[in-house]
Amino acid sequence: MLLFKEHKNSIFSIMAKVKYYYDPDTLSYRKIEKRTSEKYKQAFLVTSGVFLIAFLGFIGFSQFLLTPKERSQKRELENLKLHYELLSKRMEESSQVLTELQERDNNIYRTYFEATPIADEQRKAGFGGVNRYKHLDGFENSNMIKNATKQLDVLSKQMVVQSKSLDDIVALAKEKEKMLASIPAIQPVKNEDLTRMASGYGMRLHPILKSWRMHNGMDFTAPSGTPIFASGNGKIIRAERSATFGNVVYIDHGYGYKTIYAHMSKIVGKKGRKVKRGDLIGYVGNTGRSAAPHLHYEVHKNNRPVNPIYYYYGDLTPEEFIAMQKASQQKGQSYD
C-alpha cells in the first residue's frame, strides 16, 4: 500500500510537467505527444508576446528617458499652446468690444453728424490671395497658427477702418458748430409778413399748366416787396432770372445742403456772395411762372429735394410747427 502511494505521488509529480492520458486497453498512462505545428504556433505566440511586452515597456519608459533638450522643447510647446488659448480668448473679447464700438459709430456718432454709415462689407472685407497663409503650412501645429494669424489680421483691419472713422467723427465734431449754422433752419419769410402758407411739398395742381405735378418745395404767400432771408450760412452760387422761377437765388450751404428762393421781385446780392443765416437776399415777387405774389422755397440734401417743413426748427414753436404741418398737407393748387 505504501509502495502504491509513493508510485502515485511520483506520477502526479511528473504530470505537473508533462501531460499524460490513461489508456484503458493497456491499463497504463501514456504521454501526450504534441504536434509539430502546435509547437511552432506556441513558440510564435510566446515570442510575439515577449516582443509586445518589450515594445510597450520601451514606449512607457521612453517618456522618462527624454533628453533635457527634448523635455525643454516639450514644456515650451505646452506653454505655447496655453498662451495661444489665452491669446485667442483675448482676441474674441477685443472683437466683441470692437463690434459694439462699430454699432455706436454707425447708429449714434455718424447719425448725429449726418455722416453715411460704414457698410459691413467695408468693415469686414477679406484679404486677397488664395495662398496668403501657405508659408504657415508644414508645421505640427499649422492649423492653430493659421487660425490665430487669420483672426489677428481680420481684427487689425477692422481696427484700422474704425480708427479712420473715429478720425472723421473728430473732424466732424470740430465742424459741428459751423455745420449747425449752415443747415437751413429758419423760415425764409417772417411769420408776421406771411399772408398764409399756400402750398406744401408733394403732388399739387399747377395753376398755369392745370396738371398734377410734383411740388418740390413750399409756397409762402406775402405781399410783393416782403423781405426774404437766407435760411442758413452759405454762398450764393446762382443769382439769375429764368422762365420758370423768375428771379431766383441758389445758396450752397455745404454739408450736402442747398436752398432755392424763386419768383423774387428783386435779388439782393450776386453770385459768389457769402451769406449768414438771416441775411437779406431778395424780396417776394410774382416773376416767372407764378400765379400770385409768393416765395417758392426748396431745400435739397445731396442734390435731392426734401420736405422743407422739417428744417424750421430754428424759429417755430411746437404749436406753429403743427399748424404749418397741417396746412402743408392739404392737397390743392400750388402757386407755381
Protein Blocks (a to p, Z undefined) as FASTA:
>chain_A
ZZmmmmmmmmmmmmmmpccdddfklopacdddddfklmmmmmmmmmmmmmmmmmmmmmmm
mmmmccfklmmmmmmmmmmmmmmmmmmmmmmmmmmmmmmmmmmmmmmmmmmnopacddfk
lmmcccehjklmmmmgoiaklmmmmmmmmmmmmmmmmmmmmmmmmmmmmmmmmmmmmmmm
mpccbdfbdfklpfbdfbdcdddddfklopacddfbdcddddehiacddfbdcddfbdcd
dfklmpaddddebjoiacddehiabdcddehiacdehiafbdcdfehjdfbdcdddddde
ehiacdfklmmmmmpcfklmmmmmmmmmpgcddfZZ
